[in-house]
Amino acid sequence: MEPKEVQEKIAELKMEYMRLQDDMERLESFGRSVEKQEEKLKEIEKELQYYNSL
């Protein structure tokens, strides 16, 4: 993967992470479960660690 592609993927993952955080805040404000979103955040964190290590 080219450095530019890595940076684009990192930016994409960060945007997805922020979107999920917003979704979680909305769900929590309505008393809804956020377990699925928490799992997805963990997956994104792992992906970010991988791409940042390249």
Backbone as CSV, one residue per row, in Angstrom:
resi,resn,N_x,N_y,N_z,CA_x,CA_y,CA_z,C_x,C_y,C_z
1,MET,0.833,-1.176,0.000,0.000,0.000,0.000,0.886,1.251,0.000
2,GLU,0.547,2.187,-0.830,1.291,3.439,-0.919,1.023,4.303,0.316
3,PRO,1.984,5.133,0.710,1.791,6.009,1.877,0.529,6.865,1.779
4,LYS,0.227,7.345,0.581,-0.980,8.157,0.387,-2.230,7.327,0.671
5,GLU,-2.235,6.086,0.210,-3.380,5.196,0.445,-3.553,4.911,1.931
6,VAL,-2.439,4.739,2.624,-2.479,4.485,4.071,-3.102,5.688,4.778
7,GLN,-2.643,6.887,4.412,-3.177,8.103,5.034,-4.666,8.285,4.736
8,GLU,-5.083,7.943,3.531,-6.502,8.036,3.167,-7.327,7.052,3.984
9,LYS,-6.814,5.853,4.166,-7.516,4.837,4.957,-7.622,5.278,6.414
10,ILE,-6.550,5.847,6.955,-6.570,6.342,8.332,-7.621,7.440,8.475
11,ALA,-7.663,8.365,7.533,-8.638,9.454,7.576,-10.064,8.904,7.514
12,GLU,-10.268,7.907,6.650,-11.583,7.267,6.519,-11.999,6.600,7.836
13,LEU,-11.079,5.890,8.458,-11.372,5.214,9.719,-11.669,6.217,10.834
14,LYS,-10.950,7.313,10.851,-11.201,8.344,11.867,-12.593,8.948,11.705
15,MET,-13.003,9.185,10.467,-14.343,9.728,10.216,-15.411,8.735,10.665
16,GLU,-15.212,7.468,10.358,-16.150,6.428,10.773,-16.221,6.351,12.297
17,TYR,-15.079,6.475,12.952,-15.008,6.431,14.410,-15.815,7.580,15.014
18,MET,-15.630,8.772,14.470,-16.355,9.941,14.983,-17.855,9.798,14.748
19,ARG,-18.241,9.266,13.602,-19.660,9.065,13.302,-20.282,8.087,14.291
20,LEU,-19.570,7.011,14.576,-20.067,6.022,15.534,-20.195,6.612,16.932
21,GLN,-19.250,7.453,17.317,-19.343,8.095,18.629,-20.595,8.961,18.720
22,ASP,-20.882,9.696,17.652,-22.102,10.516,17.626,-23.346,9.642,17.717
23,ASP,-23.353,8.550,16.964,-24.483,7.626,17.009,-24.682,7.077,18.415
24,MET,-23.579,6.733,19.064,-23.660,6.179,20.423,-24.244,7.197,21.392
25,GLU,-23.840,8.445,21.267,-24.368,9.489,22.145,-25.875,9.618,21.969
26,ARG,-26.327,9.592,20.714,-27.765,9.682,20.451,-28.501,8.486,21.032
27,LEU,-27.982,7.291,20.798,-28.631,6.094,21.324,-28.689,6.105,22.846
28,GLU,-27.591,6.492,23.474,-27.552,6.536,24.939,-28.543,7.554,25.488
29,SER,-28.720,8.666,24.784,-29.650,9.691,25.258,-31.089,9.179,25.237
30,PHE,-31.363,8.186,24.404,-32.682,7.573,24.356,-32.749,6.283,25.171
31,GLY,-31.676,5.979,25.893,-31.646,4.787,26.730,-31.496,3.492,25.959
32,ARG,-30.937,3.568,24.770,-30.770,2.380,23.923,-29.398,1.751,24.154
33,SER,-29.288,0.503,23.777,-28.033,-0.244,23.903,-27.027,0.225,22.851
34,VAL,-25.764,0.284,23.257,-24.701,0.715,22.339,-23.624,-0.358,22.197
35,GLU,-23.942,-1.586,22.569,-22.949,-2.668,22.537,-22.373,-2.890,21.138
36,LYS,-23.221,-2.899,20.128,-22.739,-3.139,18.760,-21.795,-2.024,18.315
37,GLN,-22.149,-0.791,18.666,-21.298,0.339,18.301,-19.959,0.275,19.041
38,GLU,-19.979,-0.149,20.296,-18.732,-0.278,21.059,-17.822,-1.315,20.422
39,GLU,-18.387,-2.412,19.967,-17.587,-3.443,19.298,-16.986,-2.906,18.003
40,LYS,-17.782,-2.163,17.256,-17.283,-1.592,16.001,-16.164,-0.591,16.281
41,LEU,-16.292,0.196,17.354,-15.233,1.144,17.720,-13.937,0.398,18.019
42,LYS,-14.042,-0.721,18.704,-12.850,-1.517,19.013,-12.195,-2.037,17.739
43,GLU,-13.016,-2.461,16.780,-12.482,-2.933,15.504,-11.747,-1.809,14.778
44,ILE,-12.348,-0.625,14.781,-11.729,0.518,14.115,-10.419,0.874,14.799
45,GLU,-10.398,0.831,16.128,-9.157,1.121,16.862,-8.048,0.160,16.468
46,LYS,-8.371,-1.108,16.319,-7.375,-2.101,15.903,-6.870,-1.800,14.494
47,GLU,-7.805,-1.453,13.598,-7.404,-1.120,12.229,-6.504,0.111,12.217
48,LEU,-6.845,1.123,13.020,-6.024,2.329,13.088,-4.629,2.009,13.595
49,GLN,-4.533,1.153,14.589,-3.215,0.755,15.096,-2.397,0.109,13.988
50,TYR,-3.042,-0.771,13.229,-2.347,-1.455,12.136,-1.847,-0.447,11.105
51,TYR,-2.729,0.421,10.617,-2.339,1.359,9.560,-1.328,2.378,10.054
52,ASN,-1.407,2.771,11.320,-0.427,3.707,11.870,0.945,3.071,12.038
53,SER,0.984,1.739,12.120,2.261,1.049,12.273,2.983,0.817,10.941
54,LEU,2.292,1.074,9.837,2.902,0.871,8.507,3.911,1.949,8.191
